[in-house]
Amino acid sequence: LETKISELEAKVQSSETKAQSLLSQQKNKEKQKTDVESAEVKRLNTESAKMKKEIETLKRRNKKLQETIKTKVDSELDDLDLEMDDAPRKLNGKSEVHVSTEDLEKAA
């Protein structure tokens, strides 16, 4: 009877050891999976942060370009307005060409 009890105790001990081993393996797999997921989340967060910075940089660049374009267009328009304002004065300031009747007859 004692032998039978010893055999059963050995089997129980063996089963407990196997259970502990399986539990340990399962915990390791879960930890590895969690570690992989954590690394992926970290990578995605880093990538997202880089993209946000790039977006902000592009927005600033776009704003500066728009301001530069507006300044240049306004400057060109101002220059054209000045030219248009000066045009009548320039035309009036030129000396008139006098053509004599004789010159017209010769040309005809």
PyMOL commands that set and color helices and strands:
alter all, ss='L'
color gray80, all
select helices_A, chain A and resi 2-93+101-107
alter helices_A, ss='H'
color red, helices_A
deselect
rebuild
show_as cartoon
